[in-house]
């Protein structure tokens, strides 16, 4: 696809592109927004450099793609409930996104995408890896594709968020976390390409299968989805931005930089029910 208002350079043939020729801190033109929509559909995750986003600029960017999501477990800074703080330092007991996942896939309407901005990064390490679930699906055999069609899987936030809260000492006895059933193979609403939609973070079981059948199938799909051939790896620099499509991408954050600081914030865009 050609773009008239931005420059897009693919990082791998399957997933990821570097975007330049745009200042995300300033109001965007209609053409820039259209080009970003197109580039996200084409490349699934977009990378930007030298973008010093404050909270309001960050939220304004996200709203070009839809209504902003409020995280079910982690509160935003005062006055900014749509902002998800991302921070790790020498006192951290865990970080966000240590396992392959699609953000908040336990929601009945999982997010369309997420935009992460980091202003402080370690001297080395702290990369984020992204994997194309279009590529993962397309690499399956015809027989496996046929078997997976029509299956659904349950996604739950309960075990994810309660583990986090126990580690950091946050009280959650009276909280109820999202839980939803989604197709194992979903269709992207824009491109109509199919993608696998199960992940290690939130997917607990395949509906309608015995526990042993479900464990075996999920183990295969998790291993299959994490193949390096489906991935792109992003090396963060200060004031970088990554924008990924949760409908077709999984990601994992590397915590190989302890006790250094990695800090920034994320906005997440509401999505729709998978089909």
TORTIKOL-264175 format. One record per residue (C-alpha): residue in one letter; x, y, z. Coordinates in Angstrom, 3 decimals, m for minus. Example, Ala and Ser with C-alpha at 12.3 -4.5 7.8 and 13.67 -1.06 7.14 Angstrom:
% TORTIKOL-264175
{'A',{12.300,m4.500,7.800}}
{'S',{13.670,m1.060,7.140}}
END
This chain:
% TORTIKOL-264175
{'X',{0.000,0.000,0.000}}
{'X',{1.198,3.543,m0.732}}
{'X',{0.900,6.370,1.788}}
{'X',{0.852,10.061,0.951}}
{'X',{1.264,11.632,4.410}}
{'X',{3.688,9.288,6.192}}
{'X',{6.723,7.166,5.336}}
{'X',{6.391,3.456,6.150}}
{'X',{9.347,1.047,6.124}}
{'X',{8.562,m2.648,6.757}}
{'X',{10.780,m4.330,9.359}}
{'X',{9.938,m7.928,8.402}}
{'X',{7.877,m9.356,5.534}}
{'X',{5.176,m10.589,7.928}}
{'X',{4.856,m8.019,10.700}}
{'X',{6.083,m4.600,11.803}}
{'X',{6.914,m1.271,10.161}}
{'X',{8.813,1.857,11.127}}
{'X',{6.835,5.047,10.546}}
{'X',{8.481,8.436,10.030}}
{'X',{7.537,11.808,8.604}}
{'X',{4.904,12.443,11.280}}
{'X',{4.826,14.309,14.601}}
{'X',{2.427,12.513,16.938}}
{'X',{2.545,15.374,19.458}}
{'X',{0.720,17.696,17.034}}
{'X',{m2.849,17.551,15.682}}
{'X',{m2.974,15.070,12.810}}
{'X',{m4.492,15.724,9.407}}
{'X',{m7.261,13.519,8.036}}
{'X',{m4.795,12.059,5.536}}
{'X',{m2.266,11.226,8.248}}
{'X',{m4.971,9.465,10.251}}
{'X',{m6.160,7.544,7.191}}
{'X',{m2.591,6.500,6.410}}
{'X',{m2.023,5.309,9.978}}
{'X',{m5.224,3.252,9.832}}
{'X',{m4.030,1.692,6.594}}
{'X',{m0.511,1.050,7.852}}
{'X',{m1.800,m0.633,11.013}}
{'X',{m3.987,m2.969,8.954}}
{'X',{m1.093,m3.716,6.589}}
{'X',{1.711,m4.213,9.129}}
{'X',{m0.072,m4.999,12.449}}
{'X',{2.433,m3.084,14.604}}
{'X',{3.897,0.360,13.933}}
{'X',{7.049,1.862,15.468}}
{'X',{7.831,5.561,15.915}}
{'X',{10.921,7.377,17.214}}
{'X',{11.470,10.773,18.892}}
{'X',{7.872,11.395,19.985}}
{'X',{7.649,13.140,23.379}}
{'X',{4.009,12.469,24.278}}
{'X',{2.315,13.899,27.341}}
{'X',{m0.936,12.383,28.646}}
{'X',{m3.251,14.616,26.613}}
{'X',{m1.316,14.129,23.376}}
{'X',{m1.244,10.401,23.977}}
{'X',{m5.005,10.227,24.523}}
{'X',{m5.674,12.433,21.487}}
{'X',{m3.642,10.045,19.332}}
{'X',{m5.583,7.035,20.569}}
{'X',{m8.954,8.691,19.999}}
{'X',{m8.252,8.863,16.260}}
{'X',{m8.877,5.103,16.333}}
{'X',{m11.824,4.867,18.702}}
{'X',{m13.036,5.301,22.256}}
{'X',{m10.351,4.730,24.877}}
{'X',{m10.421,1.689,27.141}}
{'X',{m10.049,1.838,30.934}}
{'X',{m8.049,m1.049,32.369}}
{'X',{m10.083,m3.414,34.601}}
{'X',{m7.357,m3.739,37.263}}
{'X',{m4.775,m0.958,37.097}}
{'X',{m5.951,2.585,37.856}}
{'X',{m4.645,5.485,35.813}}
{'X',{m3.113,8.659,37.233}}
{'X',{m5.570,11.056,38.854}}
{'X',{m7.658,12.729,36.150}}
{'X',{m6.454,10.312,33.467}}
{'X',{m8.278,6.978,33.882}}
{'X',{m7.507,6.046,30.264}}
{'X',{m3.740,6.125,30.895}}
{'X',{m2.102,2.841,31.939}}
{'X',{1.220,3.493,33.718}}
{'X',{4.051,1.192,32.604}}
{'X',{6.957,1.257,35.034}}
{'X',{9.649,m1.071,36.341}}
{'X',{12.641,m0.358,38.571}}
{'X',{14.791,m1.914,41.300}}
{'X',{11.756,m2.278,43.578}}
{'X',{9.521,m4.047,41.038}}
{'X',{8.326,m7.576,41.823}}
{'X',{6.843,m8.114,38.365}}
{'X',{6.290,m6.283,35.089}}
{'X',{3.333,m6.052,32.746}}
{'X',{3.292,m8.504,29.864}}
{'X',{5.810,m11.169,30.907}}
{'X',{3.942,m13.859,28.931}}
{'X',{2.715,m13.894,25.345}}
{'X',{m0.703,m12.248,25.316}}
{'X',{m3.206,m10.010,23.586}}
{'X',{m4.180,m7.110,25.859}}
{'X',{m7.267,m7.755,28.011}}
{'X',{m8.536,m10.529,25.725}}
{'X',{m10.786,m11.492,28.662}}
{'X',{m13.096,m8.562,27.845}}
{'X',{m16.312,m9.380,26.007}}
{'X',{m15.140,m6.839,23.426}}
{'X',{m11.320,m7.056,23.528}}
{'X',{m9.318,m3.945,22.671}}
{'X',{m8.690,m2.956,19.059}}
{'X',{m5.140,m1.945,19.815}}
{'X',{m2.679,m0.402,22.238}}
{'X',{m0.252,2.507,21.945}}
{'X',{2.757,2.358,24.269}}
{'X',{5.080,5.313,24.835}}
{'X',{8.317,4.920,26.799}}
{'X',{10.311,7.970,27.871}}
{'X',{12.890,6.115,29.989}}
{'X',{14.510,2.864,28.895}}
{'X',{17.448,0.745,30.093}}
{'X',{20.835,1.028,28.440}}
{'X',{20.285,m2.461,27.030}}
{'X',{17.373,m4.895,27.133}}
{'X',{13.698,m4.259,27.711}}
{'X',{12.731,m5.132,24.137}}
{'X',{9.163,m6.021,23.179}}
{'X',{8.504,m8.941,20.834}}
{'X',{5.395,m9.038,18.658}}
{'X',{4.010,m12.068,16.799}}
{'X',{1.574,m12.081,13.889}}
{'X',{m1.406,m14.320,14.524}}
{'X',{m2.318,m13.992,10.841}}
{'X',{1.003,m15.629,9.993}}
{'X',{0.488,m18.242,12.716}}
{'X',{m2.940,m19.175,11.374}}
{'X',{m1.833,m19.220,7.750}}
{'X',{1.037,m21.612,8.578}}
{'X',{m1.343,m24.278,9.920}}
{'X',{m2.238,m27.321,7.864}}
{'X',{m5.626,m27.338,6.094}}
{'X',{m6.783,m30.146,8.398}}
{'X',{m5.902,m28.158,11.544}}
{'X',{m7.613,m25.039,10.170}}
{'X',{m10.764,m27.080,9.554}}
{'X',{m10.629,m28.552,13.071}}
{'X',{m10.243,m25.144,14.727}}
{'X',{m13.085,m23.487,12.797}}
{'X',{m16.098,m23.121,15.055}}
{'X',{m14.219,m23.781,18.314}}
{'X',{m14.347,m21.193,21.081}}
{'X',{m12.077,m20.640,24.079}}
{'X',{m12.579,m19.033,27.462}}
{'X',{m10.414,m16.051,28.414}}
{'X',{m10.280,m14.926,32.050}}
{'X',{m8.604,m12.021,33.800}}
{'X',{m9.076,m13.456,37.277}}
{'X',{m5.840,m15.437,37.604}}
{'X',{m3.831,m12.748,35.809}}
{'X',{m4.899,m9.761,37.865}}
{'X',{m5.128,m11.521,41.232}}
{'X',{m1.532,m12.725,40.833}}
{'X',{m0.440,m9.168,40.066}}
{'X',{m2.371,m7.766,43.022}}
{'X',{m0.949,m10.370,45.402}}
{'X',{2.602,m9.491,44.337}}
{'X',{2.157,m5.751,44.781}}
{'X',{m0.137,m5.880,47.830}}
{'X',{m3.289,m4.501,46.211}}
{'X',{m6.594,m5.522,47.826}}
{'X',{m9.020,m7.136,45.343}}
{'X',{m11.310,m9.428,47.395}}
{'X',{m14.448,m7.672,46.207}}
{'X',{m13.412,m7.209,42.583}}
{'X',{m14.881,m9.193,39.711}}
{'X',{m12.644,m9.465,36.671}}
{'X',{m13.733,m9.959,33.051}}
{'X',{m14.290,m13.399,31.568}}
{'X',{m15.458,m14.136,28.028}}
{'X',{m15.577,m16.828,25.369}}
{'X',{m14.145,m16.017,21.924}}
{'X',{m13.578,m17.855,18.646}}
{'X',{m10.253,m19.700,18.483}}
{'X',{m9.946,m18.336,14.942}}
{'X',{m11.184,m14.780,14.493}}
{'X',{m11.655,m12.692,11.355}}
{'X',{m10.085,m9.245,11.269}}
{'X',{m12.926,m6.735,10.780}}
{'X',{m10.887,m4.547,8.411}}
{'X',{m8.737,m6.889,6.326}}
{'X',{m10.974,m10.006,6.651}}
{'X',{m7.816,m12.104,7.222}}
{'X',{m8.112,m14.890,9.776}}
{'X',{m5.965,m15.031,12.904}}
{'X',{m5.477,m17.324,15.875}}
{'X',{m7.004,m15.814,19.003}}
{'X',{m5.775,m17.763,22.025}}
{'X',{m2.909,m16.676,24.260}}
{'X',{m0.902,m17.864,27.260}}
{'X',{m1.840,m14.863,29.372}}
{'X',{m5.627,m15.072,29.427}}
{'X',{m6.885,m18.223,27.670}}
{'X',{m7.806,m20.873,30.257}}
{'X',{m9.396,m23.636,28.146}}
{'X',{m11.009,m24.619,24.855}}
{'X',{m14.764,m24.819,25.307}}
{'X',{m16.372,m28.218,24.751}}
{'X',{m13.156,m30.255,24.980}}
{'X',{m12.090,m32.431,27.878}}
{'X',{m9.442,m30.886,30.167}}
{'X',{m6.686,m33.083,28.726}}
{'X',{m7.739,m32.348,25.134}}
{'X',{m7.879,m28.629,25.870}}
{'X',{m4.434,m28.588,27.515}}
{'X',{m2.874,m30.465,24.620}}
{'X',{m4.422,m28.249,21.950}}
{'X',{m3.558,m25.013,23.752}}
{'X',{0.008,m26.197,24.346}}
{'X',{0.391,m26.799,20.625}}
{'X',{m1.176,m23.464,19.644}}
{'X',{0.906,m21.494,22.158}}
{'X',{4.145,m23.082,20.948}}
{'X',{3.164,m22.715,17.306}}
{'X',{2.226,m19.042,17.707}}
{'X',{5.573,m18.119,19.269}}
{'X',{7.718,m19.228,16.325}}
{'X',{10.445,m16.680,15.474}}
{'X',{9.328,m16.641,11.832}}
{'X',{6.126,m14.873,12.893}}
{'X',{7.874,m12.256,15.056}}
{'X',{9.386,m8.806,15.043}}
{'X',{11.507,m7.477,17.939}}
{'X',{11.467,m3.790,18.878}}
{'X',{14.504,m2.180,20.488}}
{'X',{13.248,0.730,22.546}}
{'X',{14.944,4.117,22.648}}
{'X',{13.854,7.092,24.787}}
{'X',{10.618,8.648,23.488}}
{'X',{9.695,5.734,21.241}}
{'X',{6.146,4.575,20.509}}
{'X',{4.774,1.187,19.500}}
{'X',{1.187,0.841,18.237}}
{'X',{m0.072,m2.720,17.843}}
{'X',{m3.292,m4.353,16.649}}
{'X',{m4.585,m6.632,19.417}}
{'X',{m6.943,m8.337,16.976}}
{'X',{m4.068,m9.989,15.137}}
{'X',{m0.958,m9.592,17.325}}
{'X',{0.405,m11.065,20.520}}
{'X',{3.336,m9.547,22.374}}
{'X',{5.700,m10.179,25.261}}
{'X',{7.863,m7.739,27.243}}
{'X',{11.392,m8.830,28.152}}
{'X',{12.410,m8.201,31.771}}
{'X',{16.136,m8.660,31.277}}
{'X',{17.188,m5.236,32.568}}
{'X',{16.596,m5.437,36.352}}
{'X',{17.326,m3.241,38.321}}
{'X',{17.307,m0.534,35.637}}
{'X',{14.299,1.716,34.973}}
{'X',{11.864,1.282,32.099}}
{'X',{8.991,3.756,32.251}}
{'X',{6.189,5.311,30.243}}
{'X',{2.458,4.997,29.649}}
{'X',{m0.059,3.284,27.398}}
{'X',{m3.477,4.004,25.980}}
{'X',{m5.697,1.207,24.762}}
{'X',{m8.505,1.537,22.212}}
{'X',{m11.826,m0.229,22.653}}
{'X',{m12.637,m2.956,20.166}}
{'X',{m15.592,m5.123,19.245}}
{'X',{m16.719,m8.690,19.765}}
{'X',{m14.555,m11.181,17.836}}
{'X',{m16.213,m13.134,15.041}}
END
